[in-house]
Amino acid sequence: SVHAAVEAGLLIFVGNRKIIAWAREGLRWESESLSDEGVTVVRIDAETLYGRGWEMMRDREYGFELELKTGRLRCN
């Protein structure tokens, strides 16, 4: 899926395992692997992307947060 993070000036491209942020000047960041199969964006605010991923070994869904400026994972 694709999401607009207007305040951050980014387009967010969501894959099965990672997220890529694209700015006007090009690639801003690529996240680390966030899920074994399927990433869901829950919401995006001015500074943070909130999402959910799935962990195969524990068969559970979990939440995560990414800093929009850097793509740094805040919690997992």
Backbone as ProteinMPNN parsed JSONL, in Angstrom:
{"seq_chain_A": "SVHAAVEAGLLIFVGNRKIIAWAREGLRWESESLSDEGVTVVRIDAETLYGRGWEMMRDREYGFELELKTGRLRCN", "coords_chain_A": {"N_chain_A": [[0.843, -1.186, 0.0], [0.301, 2.368, -0.306], [0.966, 5.381, 1.353], [0.396, 8.791, 2.242], [2.455, 10.926, 3.991], [1.953, 13.784, 4.737], [2.692, 16.066, 6.328], [5.322, 15.42, 6.931], [6.39, 15.35, 4.457], [6.56, 13.035, 2.878], [6.161, 10.051, 0.9], [4.907, 6.948, 1.722], [5.754, 3.688, 1.263], [4.513, 0.521, 1.59], [5.512, -2.721, 2.156], [5.495, -6.351, 2.342], [7.258, -6.935, 4.406], [8.872, -4.721, 4.989], [9.139, -1.091, 5.158], [9.289, 1.717, 3.04], [10.363, 5.046, 2.737], [9.786, 7.815, 0.728], [11.011, 10.852, -0.366], [10.846, 14.194, -1.771], [13.387, 14.556, -2.883], [14.214, 11.981, -3.292], [14.895, 8.587, -2.199], [14.382, 8.4, 1.253], [14.532, 6.774, 3.555], [14.807, 3.266, 4.442], [13.113, 0.844, 6.194], [14.081, -1.522, 8.766], [13.529, -5.092, 8.736], [10.201, -5.65, 9.512], [8.204, -7.471, 9.917], [7.251, -10.913, 9.655], [5.447, -11.68, 7.753], [3.506, -9.554, 6.286], [2.752, -6.25, 6.8], [1.002, -3.73, 8.448], [-0.241, -0.482, 8.301], [-1.33, 1.496, 10.86], [-1.797, 4.149, 11.697], [-0.676, 7.48, 10.877], [1.094, 10.179, 12.124], [2.372, 13.545, 12.576], [5.055, 12.989, 13.207], [5.429, 10.243, 13.543], [5.005, 6.867, 12.445], [2.629, 4.455, 12.989], [2.302, 1.033, 13.324], [1.495, -2.456, 12.573], [2.708, -5.765, 12.83], [3.502, -9.229, 12.044], [4.615, -12.033, 13.82], [6.029, -14.983, 13.007], [7.151, -17.252, 14.395], [6.117, -17.097, 16.99], [3.513, -16.901, 16.417], [1.965, -14.476, 16.52], [0.575, -11.164, 16.548], [1.972, -7.892, 16.603], [2.668, -4.532, 17.739], [4.347, -1.634, 16.361], [6.457, 1.308, 16.131], [7.629, 3.808, 13.955], [10.021, 6.356, 13.468], [9.338, 9.091, 11.484], [11.198, 10.856, 10.381], [13.667, 9.487, 10.295], [13.265, 6.753, 10.024], [13.813, 5.084, 12.045], [13.221, 2.432, 14.309], [11.086, 2.584, 16.995], [9.718, 1.089, 18.964], [9.114, -2.363, 19.591]], "CA_chain_A": [[0.0, 0.0, 0.0], [1.002, 3.648, -0.334], [0.363, 6.372, 2.24], [1.022, 10.111, 2.22], [2.762, 11.573, 5.268], [2.011, 15.127, 4.178], [3.462, 16.967, 7.194], [6.729, 15.027, 6.854], [6.802, 15.448, 3.063], [6.965, 11.694, 2.454], [5.276, 8.987, 0.462], [5.273, 5.737, 2.454], [5.457, 2.474, 0.505], [4.464, -0.578, 2.547], [5.628, -4.059, 1.596], [5.152, -7.418, 3.287], [8.176, -6.987, 5.54], [9.555, -3.447, 5.214], [8.516, 0.155, 4.724], [10.212, 2.652, 2.405], [9.891, 6.429, 2.7], [10.297, 8.526, -0.434], [10.852, 12.305, -0.272], [10.975, 14.883, -3.054], [14.745, 14.364, -3.405], [14.463, 10.556, -3.499], [14.753, 7.68, -1.06], [14.759, 8.979, 2.536], [14.978, 5.654, 4.385], [14.173, 1.954, 4.324], [13.072, 0.255, 7.539], [14.53, -2.893, 8.94], [12.414, -6.027, 8.592], [9.219, -5.367, 10.559], [7.216, -8.531, 10.021], [7.541, -12.121, 8.892], [4.513, -11.723, 6.619], [2.42, -8.581, 6.329], [2.851, -5.028, 7.593], [-0.2, -2.909, 8.377], [-0.13, 0.862, 8.866], [-2.501, 1.813, 11.667], [-1.987, 5.593, 11.531], [0.519, 8.287, 10.701], [0.939, 11.568, 12.561], [3.423, 14.426, 12.063], [6.405, 12.49, 13.483], [5.492, 8.81, 13.791], [4.16, 5.89, 11.771], [2.229, 3.378, 13.902], [1.942, -0.115, 12.516], [1.394, -3.784, 13.165], [3.371, -6.818, 12.073], [3.208, -10.579, 12.503], [5.784, -12.848, 14.137], [5.674, -16.361, 12.667], [7.563, -18.241, 15.404], [5.219, -17.012, 18.148], [2.161, -16.792, 15.882], [1.298, -13.349, 17.179], [0.665, -9.843, 15.955], [2.546, -6.935, 17.543], [2.723, -3.162, 17.267], [5.641, -0.971, 16.274], [6.448, 2.716, 15.762], [8.798, 4.265, 13.211], [10.207, 7.798, 13.344], [9.223, 9.45, 10.071], [12.405, 11.54, 9.928], [14.834, 8.621, 10.141], [12.89, 5.354, 9.833], [14.254, 4.334, 13.233], [12.201, 1.676, 15.035], [11.008, 3.03, 18.382], [9.378, -0.025, 19.858], [8.775, -3.578, 18.864]], "C_chain_A": [[0.889, 1.249, 0.0], [0.228, 4.632, 0.533], [1.113, 7.688, 2.096], [1.216, 10.587, 3.652], [3.023, 13.035, 4.92], [2.89, 16.054, 5.018], [4.957, 16.673, 7.144], [7.263, 15.122, 5.421], [7.244, 14.117, 2.476], [5.81, 10.916, 1.83], [5.796, 7.716, 1.128], [4.801, 4.537, 1.644], [5.593, 1.28, 1.444], [4.516, -1.908, 1.811], [5.226, -5.105, 2.623], [6.015, -7.412, 4.536], [8.787, -5.647, 5.928], [8.711, -2.279, 4.734], [9.612, 1.045, 4.14], [9.563, 4.029, 2.403], [10.585, 7.159, 1.566], [9.981, 10.005, -0.269], [11.018, 12.908, -1.663], [12.339, 14.629, -3.699], [15.108, 12.895, -3.635], [14.267, 9.744, -2.228], [15.241, 8.352, 0.219], [15.279, 7.889, 3.466], [14.227, 4.385, 4.019], [14.235, 1.317, 5.702], [13.79, -1.086, 7.565], [13.326, -3.799, 8.718], [11.48, -5.869, 9.788], [8.256, -6.513, 10.813], [7.678, -9.74, 9.227], [6.626, -12.221, 7.669], [3.389, -10.731, 6.858], [2.632, -7.458, 7.316], [1.57, -4.238, 7.363], [0.093, -1.555, 8.996], [-1.434, 1.165, 9.585], [-2.834, 3.295, 11.55], [-0.636, 6.262, 11.389], [0.214, 9.677, 11.233], [2.147, 12.363, 12.059], [4.827, 13.841, 12.207], [6.535, 10.98, 13.482], [4.535, 8.032, 12.898], [3.901, 4.771, 12.764], [1.762, 2.206, 13.052], [1.842, -1.396, 13.301], [2.086, -4.762, 12.226], [3.025, -8.17, 12.674], [4.505, -11.352, 12.683], [5.416, -14.317, 13.98], [5.98, -17.35, 13.802], [6.644, -18.25, 16.63], [3.757, -16.919, 17.737], [1.373, -15.689, 16.586], [1.501, -12.07, 16.382], [1.21, -8.888, 17.016], [2.568, -5.547, 16.909], [4.149, -2.648, 17.188], [5.413, 0.495, 15.91], [7.737, 3.028, 15.023], [8.834, 5.787, 13.224], [10.171, 8.153, 11.863], [10.485, 10.124, 9.543], [13.519, 10.578, 9.53], [14.495, 7.174, 9.782], [13.293, 4.478, 10.999], [13.066, 3.692, 13.952], [12.223, 2.117, 16.493], [10.65, 1.91, 19.342], [8.924, -1.196, 19.017], [8.287, -4.615, 19.848]], "O_chain_A": [[2.086, 1.172, 0.277], [-0.998, 4.711, 0.463], [2.321, 7.7, 1.858], [0.266, 10.646, 4.432], [4.172, 13.465, 4.821], [3.744, 16.753, 4.473], [5.771, 17.583, 7.299], [8.467, 14.989, 5.203], [8.181, 14.061, 1.679], [4.646, 11.101, 2.185], [6.996, 7.443, 1.096], [3.61, 4.383, 1.373], [6.656, 1.054, 2.023], [3.678, -2.192, 0.954], [4.672, -4.766, 3.669], [5.569, -7.83, 5.604], [9.179, -5.458, 7.079], [7.723, -2.442, 4.018], [10.719, 1.119, 4.675], [8.376, 4.171, 2.11], [11.811, 7.13, 1.449], [8.827, 10.378, -0.057], [11.303, 12.192, -2.622], [12.436, 14.502, -4.92], [16.199, 12.6, -4.122], [13.565, 10.161, -1.307], [16.378, 8.822, 0.277], [16.329, 8.043, 4.09], [13.173, 4.416, 3.383], [15.303, 1.259, 6.311], [14.063, -1.693, 6.53], [12.213, -3.308, 8.529], [11.914, -5.945, 10.937], [7.56, -6.519, 11.829], [8.408, -9.607, 8.245], [7.015, -12.799, 6.654], [2.424, -11.038, 7.559], [2.685, -7.682, 8.525], [1.111, -4.094, 6.231], [0.622, -1.486, 10.105], [-2.511, 1.099, 8.993], [-3.988, 3.667, 11.336], [0.403, 5.696, 11.731], [-0.784, 10.29, 10.856], [2.874, 11.881, 11.189], [5.707, 14.163, 11.408], [7.654, 10.47, 13.425], [3.415, 8.466, 12.628], [4.839, 4.201, 13.321], [0.925, 2.368, 12.165], [2.066, -1.435, 14.511], [2.057, -4.611, 11.005], [2.338, -8.247, 13.692], [5.381, -11.333, 11.818], [4.59, -14.839, 14.729], [5.145, -18.194, 14.127], [6.424, -19.3, 17.234], [2.867, -16.865, 18.586], [0.303, -15.909, 17.152], [2.474, -11.924, 15.643], [0.935, -9.063, 18.203], [2.494, -5.411, 15.687], [5.046, -3.158, 17.86], [4.339, 0.878, 15.449], [8.811, 2.57, 15.413], [7.81, 6.439, 13.019], [10.908, 7.565, 11.071], [10.81, 9.975, 8.365], [14.232, 10.812, 8.554], [15.354, 6.446, 9.284], [13.133, 3.258, 10.947], [12.039, 4.333, 14.171], [13.259, 2.034, 17.154], [11.231, 1.806, 20.422], [8.426, -1.045, 17.901], [7.942, -5.728, 19.452]]}, "name": "protein", "num_of_chains": 1, "seq": "SVHAAVEAGLLIFVGNRKIIAWAREGLRWESESLSDEGVTVVRIDAETLYGRGWEMMRDREYGFELELKTGRLRCN"}
